[in-house]
Amino acid sequence: MTCGHCVASVTEELKEIVGVQDVEVVLDAKGVSTATVTSASSLDEASIRSAIDEAGYTLEAINS
């Protein structure tokens, strides 16, 4: 990701996942950006991966 529009796209897609309460994306235009997703229950990895893909990016790793 390289700009605020990128952050907004990822945030929007992640917030559409059922159960997501909050999303915080930290932009690192020269490195790896991160997204922290808060939910009341466990989220399906496939749903997260699909949301990131829909925003036009590739999920590198999930840390729980």
PQR file with spaces between the fields and no chain letter, atoms N, CA, C, O and H, PARSE charges and radii, in Angstrom:
ATOM       1  N    MET     1       0.841   -1.171    0.000 -0.4000 1.5000
ATOM       2  CA   MET     1       0.000    0.000    0.000 -0.0000 2.0000
ATOM       3  C    MET     1       0.887    1.235    0.000  0.5500 1.7000
ATOM       4  O    MET     1       1.968    1.257    0.589 -0.5500 1.4000
ATOM       5  N    THR     2       0.398    2.250   -0.673 -0.4000 1.5000
ATOM       6  CA   THR     2       1.236    3.442   -0.810 -0.0000 2.0000
ATOM       7  C    THR     2       0.577    4.748   -0.390  0.5500 1.7000
ATOM       8  O    THR     2       1.244    5.781   -0.346 -0.5500 1.4000
ATOM       9  H    THR     2      -0.480    2.232   -1.151  0.4000 1.0000
ATOM      10  N    CYS     3      -0.734    4.728   -0.075 -0.4000 1.5000
ATOM      11  CA   CYS     3      -1.404    5.999    0.232 -0.0000 2.0000
ATOM      12  C    CYS     3      -2.634    5.783    1.109  0.5500 1.7000
ATOM      13  O    CYS     3      -3.010    4.654    1.423 -0.5500 1.4000
ATOM      14  H    CYS     3      -1.276    3.888   -0.110  0.4000 1.0000
ATOM      15  N    GLY     4      -3.243    6.892    1.489 -0.4000 1.5000
ATOM      16  CA   GLY     4      -4.441    6.843    2.311 -0.0000 2.0000
ATOM      17  C    GLY     4      -5.612    6.168    1.623  0.5500 1.7000
ATOM      18  O    GLY     4      -6.440    5.536    2.279 -0.5500 1.4000
ATOM      19  H    GLY     4      -2.938    7.810    1.234  0.4000 1.0000
ATOM      20  N    HIS     5      -5.688    6.296    0.301 -0.4000 1.5000
ATOM      21  CA   HIS     5      -6.760    5.623   -0.443 -0.0000 2.0000
ATOM      22  C    HIS     5      -6.618    4.111   -0.323  0.5500 1.7000
ATOM      23  O    HIS     5      -7.617    3.401   -0.198 -0.5500 1.4000
ATOM      24  H    HIS     5      -5.015    6.809   -0.232  0.4000 1.0000
ATOM      25  N    CYS     6      -5.402    3.622   -0.359 -0.4000 1.5000
ATOM      26  CA   CYS     6      -5.137    2.191   -0.188 -0.0000 2.0000
ATOM      27  C    CYS     6      -5.630    1.729    1.183  0.5500 1.7000
ATOM      28  O    CYS     6      -6.294    0.699    1.305 -0.5500 1.4000
ATOM      29  H    CYS     6      -4.591    4.198   -0.460  0.4000 1.0000
ATOM      30  N    VAL     7      -5.295    2.501    2.200 -0.4000 1.5000
ATOM      31  CA   VAL     7      -5.717    2.191    3.570 -0.0000 2.0000
ATOM      32  C    VAL     7      -7.241    2.154    3.652  0.5500 1.7000
ATOM      33  O    VAL     7      -7.808    1.242    4.254 -0.5500 1.4000
ATOM      34  H    VAL     7      -4.756    3.338    2.101  0.4000 1.0000
ATOM      35  N    ALA     8      -7.901    3.129    3.055 -0.4000 1.5000
ATOM      36  CA   ALA     8      -9.361    3.189    3.079 -0.0000 2.0000
ATOM      37  C    ALA     8      -9.978    1.976    2.389  0.5500 1.7000
ATOM      38  O    ALA     8     -10.977    1.440    2.869 -0.5500 1.4000
ATOM      39  H    ALA     8      -7.440    3.870    2.565  0.4000 1.0000
ATOM      40  N    SER     9      -9.404    1.538    1.278 -0.4000 1.5000
ATOM      41  CA   SER     9      -9.927    0.378    0.550 -0.0000 2.0000
ATOM      42  C    SER     9      -9.841   -0.887    1.390  0.5500 1.7000
ATOM      43  O    SER     9     -10.803   -1.651    1.477 -0.5500 1.4000
ATOM      44  H    SER     9      -8.593    1.973    0.888  0.4000 1.0000
ATOM      45  N    VAL    10      -8.692   -1.105    2.004 -0.4000 1.5000
ATOM      46  CA   VAL    10      -8.501   -2.294    2.837 -0.0000 2.0000
ATOM      47  C    VAL    10      -9.420   -2.230    4.054  0.5500 1.7000
ATOM      48  O    VAL    10     -10.060   -3.221    4.406 -0.5500 1.4000
ATOM      49  H    VAL    10      -7.910   -0.485    1.933  0.4000 1.0000
ATOM      50  N    THR    11      -9.483   -1.076    4.691 -0.4000 1.5000
ATOM      51  CA   THR    11     -10.336   -0.905    5.872 -0.0000 2.0000
ATOM      52  C    THR    11     -11.792   -1.195    5.534  0.5500 1.7000
ATOM      53  O    THR    11     -12.469   -1.913    6.270 -0.5500 1.4000
ATOM      54  H    THR    11      -8.963   -0.271    4.406  0.4000 1.0000
ATOM      55  N    GLU    12     -12.269   -0.652    4.444 -0.4000 1.5000
ATOM      56  CA   GLU    12     -13.658   -0.848    4.023 -0.0000 2.0000
ATOM      57  C    GLU    12     -13.969   -2.322    3.793  0.5500 1.7000
ATOM      58  O    GLU    12     -14.994   -2.821    4.259 -0.5500 1.4000
ATOM      59  H    GLU    12     -11.718   -0.069    3.846  0.4000 1.0000
ATOM      60  N    GLU    13     -13.099   -3.014    3.083 -0.4000 1.5000
ATOM      61  CA   GLU    13     -13.336   -4.433    2.796 -0.0000 2.0000
ATOM      62  C    GLU    13     -13.319   -5.274    4.073  0.5500 1.7000
ATOM      63  O    GLU    13     -14.157   -6.160    4.241 -0.5500 1.4000
ATOM      64  H    GLU    13     -12.267   -2.609    2.705  0.4000 1.0000
ATOM      65  N    LEU    14     -12.374   -5.003    4.970 -0.4000 1.5000
ATOM      66  CA   LEU    14     -12.296   -5.774    6.213 -0.0000 2.0000
ATOM      67  C    LEU    14     -13.502   -5.519    7.108  0.5500 1.7000
ATOM      68  O    LEU    14     -13.976   -6.441    7.772 -0.5500 1.4000
ATOM      69  H    LEU    14     -11.693   -4.283    4.833  0.4000 1.0000
ATOM      70  N    LYS    15     -14.006   -4.298    7.141 -0.4000 1.5000
ATOM      71  CA   LYS    15     -15.159   -3.972    7.982 -0.0000 2.0000
ATOM      72  C    LYS    15     -16.439   -4.641    7.496  0.5500 1.7000
ATOM      73  O    LYS    15     -17.413   -4.721    8.245 -0.5500 1.4000
ATOM      74  H    LYS    15     -13.622   -3.549    6.601  0.4000 1.0000
ATOM      75  N    GLU    16     -16.452   -5.122    6.252 -0.4000 1.5000
ATOM      76  CA   GLU    16     -17.628   -5.808    5.721 -0.0000 2.0000
ATOM      77  C    GLU    16     -17.732   -7.253    6.205  0.5500 1.7000
ATOM      78  O    GLU    16     -18.771   -7.887    6.020 -0.5500 1.4000
ATOM      79  H    GLU    16     -15.661   -5.056    5.644  0.4000 1.0000
ATOM      80  N    ILE    17     -16.685   -7.779    6.815 -0.4000 1.5000
ATOM      81  CA   ILE    17     -16.718   -9.149    7.327 -0.0000 2.0000
ATOM      82  C    ILE    17     -17.617   -9.186    8.560  0.5500 1.7000
ATOM      83  O    ILE    17     -17.472   -8.367    9.467 -0.5500 1.4000
ATOM      84  H    ILE    17     -15.841   -7.264    6.965  0.4000 1.0000
ATOM      85  N    VAL    18     -18.542  -10.135    8.587 -0.4000 1.5000
ATOM      86  CA   VAL    18     -19.454  -10.281    9.718 -0.0000 2.0000
ATOM      87  C    VAL    18     -18.652  -10.544   10.989  0.5500 1.7000
ATOM      88  O    VAL    18     -17.802  -11.434   11.023 -0.5500 1.4000
ATOM      89  H    VAL    18     -18.660  -10.800    7.850  0.4000 1.0000
ATOM      90  N    GLY    19     -18.927   -9.766   12.028 -0.4000 1.5000
ATOM      91  CA   GLY    19     -18.264   -9.931   13.313 -0.0000 2.0000
ATOM      92  C    GLY    19     -17.130   -8.956   13.568  0.5500 1.7000
ATOM      93  O    GLY    19     -16.674   -8.822   14.703 -0.5500 1.4000
ATOM      94  H    GLY    19     -19.617   -9.043   12.000  0.4000 1.0000
ATOM      95  N    VAL    20     -16.667   -8.271   12.529 -0.4000 1.5000
ATOM      96  CA   VAL    20     -15.566   -7.316   12.707 -0.0000 2.0000
ATOM      97  C    VAL    20     -16.094   -6.086   13.437  0.5500 1.7000
ATOM      98  O    VAL    20     -17.093   -5.487   13.039 -0.5500 1.4000
ATOM      99  H    VAL    20     -17.038   -8.379   11.606  0.4000 1.0000
ATOM     100  N    GLN    21     -15.398   -5.723   14.519 -0.4000 1.5000
ATOM     101  CA   GLN    21     -15.791   -4.559   15.311 -0.0000 2.0000
ATOM     102  C    GLN    21     -14.954   -3.330   14.983  0.5500 1.7000
ATOM     103  O    GLN    21     -15.453   -2.205   15.023 -0.5500 1.4000
ATOM     104  H    GLN    21     -14.586   -6.209   14.843  0.4000 1.0000
ATOM     105  N    ASP    22     -13.683   -3.543   14.659 -0.4000 1.5000
ATOM     106  CA   ASP    22     -12.798   -2.415   14.394 -0.0000 2.0000
ATOM     107  C    ASP    22     -11.659   -2.865   13.489  0.5500 1.7000
ATOM     108  O    ASP    22     -11.253   -4.026   13.518 -0.5500 1.4000
ATOM     109  H    ASP    22     -13.278   -4.457   14.626  0.4000 1.0000
ATOM     110  N    VAL    23     -11.150   -1.940   12.689 -0.4000 1.5000
ATOM     111  CA   VAL    23     -10.002   -2.191   11.814 -0.0000 2.0000
ATOM     112  C    VAL    23      -9.054   -1.009   11.940  0.5500 1.7000
ATOM     113  O    VAL    23      -9.472    0.146   11.858 -0.5500 1.4000
ATOM     114  H    VAL    23     -11.480   -0.996   12.666  0.4000 1.0000
ATOM     115  N    GLU    24      -7.772   -1.306   12.140 -0.4000 1.5000
ATOM     116  CA   GLU    24      -6.744   -0.265   12.157 -0.0000 2.0000
ATOM     117  C    GLU    24      -5.653   -0.677   11.178  0.5500 1.7000
ATOM     118  O    GLU    24      -5.036   -1.730   11.341 -0.5500 1.4000
ATOM     119  H    GLU    24      -7.433   -2.245   12.207  0.4000 1.0000
ATOM     120  N    VAL    25      -5.416    0.138   10.175 -0.4000 1.5000
ATOM     121  CA   VAL    25      -4.382   -0.138    9.181 -0.0000 2.0000
ATOM     122  C    VAL    25      -3.249    0.859    9.377  0.5500 1.7000
ATOM     123  O    VAL    25      -3.468    2.068    9.445 -0.5500 1.4000
ATOM     124  H    VAL    25      -5.917    0.993   10.043  0.4000 1.0000
ATOM     125  N    VAL    26      -2.030    0.326    9.467 -0.4000 1.5000
ATOM     126  CA   VAL    26      -0.842    1.166    9.596 -0.0000 2.0000
ATOM     127  C    VAL    26      -0.094    1.100    8.272  0.5500 1.7000
ATOM     128  O    VAL    26       0.387    0.042    7.865 -0.5500 1.4000
ATOM     129  H    VAL    26      -1.852   -0.656    9.411  0.4000 1.0000
ATOM     130  N    LEU    27      -0.004    2.238    7.613 -0.4000 1.5000
ATOM     131  CA   LEU    27       0.627    2.334    6.298 -0.0000 2.0000
ATOM     132  C    LEU    27       2.135    2.460    6.430  0.5500 1.7000
ATOM     133  O    LEU    27       2.637    3.312    7.162 -0.5500 1.4000
ATOM     134  H    LEU    27      -0.395    3.097    7.943  0.4000 1.0000
ATOM     135  N    ASP    28       2.848    1.606    5.716 -0.4000 1.5000
ATOM     136  CA   ASP    28       4.303    1.718    5.574 -0.0000 2.0000
ATOM     137  C    ASP    28       4.566    1.673    4.074  0.5500 1.7000
ATOM     138  O    ASP    28       4.746    0.597    3.504 -0.5500 1.4000
ATOM     139  H    ASP    28       2.440    0.914    5.121  0.4000 1.0000
ATOM     140  N    ALA    29       4.589    2.828    3.441 -0.4000 1.5000
ATOM     141  CA   ALA    29       4.688    2.916    1.985 -0.0000 2.0000
ATOM     142  C    ALA    29       5.978    2.323    1.434  0.5500 1.7000
ATOM     143  O    ALA    29       6.043    1.992    0.250 -0.5500 1.4000
ATOM     144  H    ALA    29       4.443    3.702    3.904  0.4000 1.0000
ATOM     145  N    LYS    30       6.999    2.184    2.263 -0.4000 1.5000
ATOM     146  CA   LYS    30       8.279    1.634    1.802 -0.0000 2.0000
ATOM     147  C    LYS    30       8.520    0.218    2.301  0.5500 1.7000
ATOM     148  O    LYS    30       9.575   -0.361    2.042 -0.5500 1.4000
ATOM     149  H    LYS    30       6.946    2.453    3.224  0.4000 1.0000
ATOM     150  N    GLY    31       7.553   -0.340    3.012 -0.4000 1.5000
ATOM     151  CA   GLY    31       7.739   -1.678    3.569 -0.0000 2.0000
ATOM     152  C    GLY    31       6.424   -2.430    3.607  0.5500 1.7000
ATOM     153  O    GLY    31       5.633   -2.373    2.666 -0.5500 1.4000
ATOM     154  H    GLY    31       6.696    0.131    3.222  0.4000 1.0000
ATOM     155  N    VAL    32       6.200   -3.134    4.702 -0.4000 1.5000
ATOM     156  CA   VAL    32       5.003   -3.951    4.862 -0.0000 2.0000
ATOM     157  C    VAL    32       4.007   -3.208    5.746  0.5500 1.7000
ATOM     158  O    VAL    32       4.305   -2.898    6.899 -0.5500 1.4000
ATOM     159  H    VAL    32       6.843   -3.181    5.466  0.4000 1.0000
ATOM     160  N    SER    33       2.846   -2.927    5.212 -0.4000 1.5000
ATOM     161  CA   SER    33       1.778   -2.302    5.992 -0.0000 2.0000
ATOM     162  C    SER    33       1.066   -3.387    6.787  0.5500 1.7000
ATOM     163  O    SER    33       1.076   -4.556    6.400 -0.5500 1.4000
ATOM     164  H    SER    33       2.604   -3.178    4.275  0.4000 1.0000
ATOM     165  N    THR    34       0.445   -2.999    7.903 -0.4000 1.5000
ATOM     166  CA   THR    34      -0.247   -3.974    8.741 -0.0000 2.0000
ATOM     167  C    THR    34      -1.685   -3.543    8.992  0.5500 1.7000
ATOM     168  O    THR    34      -2.011   -2.356    8.995 -0.5500 1.4000
ATOM     169  H    THR    34       0.436   -2.049    8.217  0.4000 1.0000
ATOM     170  N    ALA    35      -2.532   -4.540    9.202 -0.4000 1.5000
ATOM     171  CA   ALA    35      -3.925   -4.288    9.564 -0.0000 2.0000
ATOM     172  C    ALA    35      -4.229   -5.080   10.824  0.5500 1.7000
ATOM     173  O    ALA    35      -3.945   -6.276   10.901 -0.5500 1.4000
ATOM     174  H    ALA    35      -2.268   -5.504    9.200  0.4000 1.0000
ATOM     175  N    THR    36      -4.804   -4.412   11.806 -0.4000 1.5000
ATOM     176  CA   THR    36      -5.252   -5.071   13.024 -0.0000 2.0000
ATOM     177  C    THR    36      -6.770   -5.088   12.996  0.5500 1.7000
ATOM     178  O    THR    36      -7.419   -4.047   12.885 -0.5500 1.4000
ATOM     179  H    THR    36      -5.034   -3.441   11.744  0.4000 1.0000
ATOM     180  N    VAL    37      -7.327   -6.296   13.099 -0.4000 1.5000
ATOM     181  CA   VAL    37      -8.772   -6.478   13.033 -0.0000 2.0000
ATOM     182  C    VAL    37      -9.254   -6.963   14.392  0.5500 1.7000
ATOM     183  O    VAL    37      -8.743   -7.950   14.921 -0.5500 1.4000
ATOM     184  H    VAL    37      -6.800   -7.141   13.189  0.4000 1.0000
ATOM     185  N    THR    38     -10.244   -6.266   14.961 -0.4000 1.5000
ATOM     186  CA   THR    38     -10.817   -6.642   16.250 -0.0000 2.0000
ATOM     187  C    THR    38     -12.206   -7.213   16.015  0.5500 1.7000
ATOM     188  O    THR    38     -13.010   -6.652   15.271 -0.5500 1.4000
ATOM     189  H    THR    38     -10.659   -5.465   14.531  0.4000 1.0000
ATOM     190  N    SER    39     -12.472   -8.355   16.674 -0.4000 1.5000
ATOM     191  CA   SER    39     -13.781   -8.986   16.542 -0.0000 2.0000
ATOM     192  C    SER    39     -14.166   -9.641   17.861  0.5500 1.7000
ATOM     193  O    SER    39     -13.313   -9.924   18.701 -0.5500 1.4000
ATOM     194  H    SER    39     -11.818   -8.810   17.278  0.4000 1.0000
ATOM     195  N    ALA    40     -15.458   -9.876   18.029 -0.4000 1.5000
ATOM     196  CA   ALA    40     -15.964  -10.510   19.243 -0.0000 2.0000
ATOM     197  C    ALA    40     -15.681  -12.007   19.248  0.5500 1.7000
ATOM     198  O    ALA    40     -15.609  -12.624   20.310 -0.5500 1.4000
ATOM     199  H    ALA    40     -16.151   -9.645   17.346  0.4000 1.0000
ATOM     200  N    SER    41     -15.523  -12.589   18.067 -0.4000 1.5000
ATOM     201  CA   SER    41     -15.260  -14.025   17.952 -0.0000 2.0000
ATOM     202  C    SER    41     -14.210  -14.260   16.877  0.5500 1.7000
ATOM     203  O    SER    41     -13.805  -13.333   16.176 -0.5500 1.4000
ATOM     204  H    SER    41     -15.582  -12.088   17.204  0.4000 1.0000
ATOM     205  N    SER    42     -13.779  -15.494   16.755 -0.4000 1.5000
ATOM     206  CA   SER    42     -12.765  -15.839   15.761 -0.0000 2.0000
ATOM     207  C    SER    42     -13.284  -15.567   14.353  0.5500 1.7000
ATOM     208  O    SER    42     -14.465  -15.755   14.059 -0.5500 1.4000
ATOM     209  H    SER    42     -14.107  -16.247   17.325  0.4000 1.0000
ATOM     210  N    LEU    43     -12.382  -15.126   13.501 -0.4000 1.5000
ATOM     211  CA   LEU    43     -12.725  -14.873   12.105 -0.0000 2.0000
ATOM     212  C    LEU    43     -12.108  -15.949   11.228  0.5500 1.7000
ATOM     213  O    LEU    43     -11.036  -16.474   11.527 -0.5500 1.4000
ATOM     214  H    LEU    43     -11.423  -14.974   13.740  0.4000 1.0000
ATOM     215  N    ASP    44     -12.787  -16.263   10.159 -0.4000 1.5000
ATOM     216  CA   ASP    44     -12.323  -17.244    9.198 -0.0000 2.0000
ATOM     217  C    ASP    44     -11.190  -16.650    8.360  0.5500 1.7000
ATOM     218  O    ASP    44     -11.340  -15.571    7.788 -0.5500 1.4000
ATOM     219  H    ASP    44     -13.658  -15.836    9.916  0.4000 1.0000
ATOM     220  N    GLU    45     -10.062  -17.350    8.288 -0.4000 1.5000
ATOM     221  CA   GLU    45      -8.917  -16.849    7.519 -0.0000 2.0000
ATOM     222  C    GLU    45      -9.284  -16.605    6.062  0.5500 1.7000
ATOM     223  O    GLU    45      -8.805  -15.648    5.454 -0.5500 1.4000
ATOM     224  H    GLU    45      -9.940  -18.227    8.753  0.4000 1.0000
ATOM     225  N    ALA    46     -10.122  -17.454    5.503 -0.4000 1.5000
ATOM     226  CA   ALA    46     -10.524  -17.287    4.103 -0.0000 2.0000
ATOM     227  C    ALA    46     -11.283  -15.977    3.896  0.5500 1.7000
ATOM     228  O    ALA    46     -11.137  -15.337    2.855 -0.5500 1.4000
ATOM     229  H    ALA    46     -10.511  -18.231    5.997  0.4000 1.0000
ATOM     230  N    SER    47     -12.087  -15.575    4.873 -0.4000 1.5000
ATOM     231  CA   SER    47     -12.827  -14.311    4.775 -0.0000 2.0000
ATOM     232  C    SER    47     -11.879  -13.124    4.792  0.5500 1.7000
ATOM     233  O    SER    47     -12.057  -12.163    4.043 -0.5500 1.4000
ATOM     234  H    SER    47     -12.206  -16.094    5.719  0.4000 1.0000
ATOM     235  N    ILE    48     -10.877  -13.198    5.648 -0.4000 1.5000
ATOM     236  CA   ILE    48      -9.892  -12.122    5.735 -0.0000 2.0000
ATOM     237  C    ILE    48      -9.100  -12.040    4.437  0.5500 1.7000
ATOM     238  O    ILE    48      -8.913  -10.959    3.878 -0.5500 1.4000
ATOM     239  H    ILE    48     -10.733  -13.978    6.256  0.4000 1.0000
ATOM     240  N    ARG    49      -8.639  -13.186    3.968 -0.4000 1.5000
ATOM     241  CA   ARG    49      -7.863  -13.231    2.726 -0.0000 2.0000
ATOM     242  C    ARG    49      -8.687  -12.695    1.552  0.5500 1.7000
ATOM     243  O    ARG    49      -8.175  -11.947    0.719 -0.5500 1.4000
ATOM     244  H    ARG    49      -8.791  -14.064    4.422  0.4000 1.0000
ATOM     245  N    SER    50      -9.948  -13.075    1.492 -0.4000 1.5000
ATOM     246  CA   SER    50     -10.826  -12.627    0.414 -0.0000 2.0000
ATOM     247  C    SER    50     -11.024  -11.108    0.450  0.5500 1.7000
ATOM     248  O    SER    50     -11.023  -10.458   -0.595 -0.5500 1.4000
ATOM     249  H    SER    50     -10.364  -13.682    2.169  0.4000 1.0000
ATOM     250  N    ALA    51     -11.193  -10.548    1.642 -0.4000 1.5000
ATOM     251  CA   ALA    51     -11.375   -9.097    1.777 -0.0000 2.0000
ATOM     252  C    ALA    51     -10.134   -8.346    1.318  0.5500 1.7000
ATOM     253  O    ALA    51     -10.237   -7.331    0.628 -0.5500 1.4000
ATOM     254  H    ALA    51     -11.193  -11.076    2.491  0.4000 1.0000
ATOM     255  N    ILE    52      -8.969   -8.839    1.697 -0.4000 1.5000
ATOM     256  CA   ILE    52      -7.710   -8.206    1.289 -0.0000 2.0000
ATOM     257  C    ILE    52      -7.554   -8.303   -0.230  0.5500 1.7000
ATOM     258  O    ILE    52      -7.164   -7.335   -0.883 -0.5500 1.4000
ATOM     259  H    ILE    52      -8.885   -9.663    2.257  0.4000 1.0000
ATOM     260  N    ASP    53      -7.861   -9.474   -0.783 -0.4000 1.5000
ATOM     261  CA   ASP    53      -7.794   -9.664   -2.239 -0.0000 2.0000
ATOM     262  C    ASP    53      -8.753   -8.714   -2.959  0.5500 1.7000
ATOM     263  O    ASP    53      -8.396   -8.121   -3.977 -0.5500 1.4000
ATOM     264  H    ASP    53      -8.178  -10.260   -0.253  0.4000 1.0000
ATOM     265  N    GLU    54      -9.963   -8.572   -2.432 -0.4000 1.5000
ATOM     266  CA   GLU    54     -10.973   -7.700   -3.039 -0.0000 2.0000
ATOM     267  C    GLU    54     -10.503   -6.244   -3.073  0.5500 1.7000
ATOM     268  O    GLU    54     -10.843   -5.490   -3.984 -0.5500 1.4000
ATOM     269  H    GLU    54     -10.253   -9.054   -1.605  0.4000 1.0000
ATOM     270  N    ALA    55      -9.717   -5.865   -2.064 -0.4000 1.5000
ATOM     271  CA   ALA    55      -9.170   -4.502   -2.020 -0.0000 2.0000
ATOM     272  C    ALA    55      -7.996   -4.334   -2.977  0.5500 1.7000
ATOM     273  O    ALA    55      -7.535   -3.218   -3.214 -0.5500 1.4000
ATOM     274  H    ALA    55      -9.441   -6.478   -1.324  0.4000 1.0000
ATOM     275  N    GLY    56      -7.509   -5.458   -3.530 -0.4000 1.5000
ATOM     276  CA   GLY    56      -6.429   -5.389   -4.509 -0.0000 2.0000
ATOM     277  C    GLY    56      -5.045   -5.658   -3.951  0.5500 1.7000
ATOM     278  O    GLY    56      -4.040   -5.288   -4.559 -0.5500 1.4000
ATOM     279  H    GLY    56      -7.883   -6.365   -3.338  0.4000 1.0000
ATOM     280  N    TYR    57      -4.991   -6.305   -2.788 -0.4000 1.5000
ATOM     281  CA   TYR    57      -3.702   -6.563   -2.141 -0.0000 2.0000
ATOM     282  C    TYR    57      -3.559   -8.032   -1.805  0.5500 1.7000
ATOM     283  O    TYR    57      -4.508   -8.803   -1.939 -0.5500 1.4000
ATOM     284  H    TYR    57      -5.806   -6.606   -2.294  0.4000 1.0000
ATOM     285  N    THR    58      -2.371   -8.419   -1.366 -0.4000 1.5000
ATOM     286  CA   THR    58      -2.073   -9.802   -1.024 -0.0000 2.0000
ATOM     287  C    THR    58      -1.811   -9.909    0.467  0.5500 1.7000
ATOM     288  O    THR    58      -1.024   -9.145    1.026 -0.5500 1.4000
ATOM     289  H    THR    58      -1.600   -7.792   -1.257  0.4000 1.0000
ATOM     290  N    LEU    59      -2.473  -10.858    1.104 -0.4000 1.5000
ATOM     291  CA   LEU    59      -2.253  -11.119    2.521 -0.0000 2.0000
ATOM     292  C    LEU    59      -0.971  -11.919    2.670  0.5500 1.7000
ATOM     293  O    LEU    59      -0.833  -12.986    2.073 -0.5500 1.4000
ATOM     294  H    LEU    59      -3.112  -11.478    0.650  0.4000 1.0000
ATOM     295  N    GLU    60      -0.042  -11.420    3.453 -0.4000 1.5000
ATOM     296  CA   GLU    60       1.239  -12.099    3.660 -0.0000 2.0000
ATOM     297  C    GLU    60       1.195  -13.049    4.847  0.5500 1.7000
ATOM     298  O    GLU    60       1.738  -14.151    4.770 -0.5500 1.4000
ATOM     299  H    GLU    60      -0.154  -10.553    3.939  0.4000 1.0000
ATOM     300  N    ALA    61       0.556  -12.642    5.949 -0.4000 1.5000
ATOM     301  CA   ALA    61       0.527  -13.474    7.154 -0.0000 2.0000
ATOM     302  C    ALA    61      -0.602  -13.029    8.068  0.5500 1.7000
ATOM     303  O    ALA    61      -1.038  -11.878    8.035 -0.5500 1.4000
ATOM     304  H    ALA    61       0.115  -11.747    6.011  0.4000 1.0000
ATOM     305  N    ILE    62      -1.065  -13.972    8.886 -0.4000 1.5000
ATOM     306  CA   ILE    62      -2.046  -13.665    9.926 -0.0000 2.0000
ATOM     307  C    ILE    62      -1.421  -14.020   11.263  0.5500 1.7000
ATOM     308  O    ILE    62      -0.955  -15.142   11.461 -0.5500 1.4000
ATOM     309  H    ILE    62      -0.711  -14.906    8.913  0.4000 1.0000
ATOM     310  N    ASN    63      -1.414  -13.073   12.168 -0.4000 1.5000
ATOM     311  CA   ASN    63      -0.949  -13.295   13.538 -0.0000 2.0000
ATOM     312  C    ASN    63      -2.144  -13.121   14.449  0.5500 1.7000
ATOM     313  O    ASN    63      -2.834  -12.102   14.407 -0.5500 1.4000
ATOM     314  H    ASN    63      -1.792  -12.161   12.006  0.4000 1.0000
ATOM     315  N    SER    64      -2.382  -14.130   15.276 -0.4000 1.5000
ATOM     316  CA   SER    64      -3.552  -14.011   16.162 -0.0000 2.0000
ATOM     317  C    SER    64      -3.153  -13.789   17.592  0.5500 1.7000
ATOM     318  O    SER    64      -4.016  -13.668   18.462 -0.5500 1.4000
ATOM     319  H    SER    64      -1.822  -14.958   15.311  0.4000 1.0000
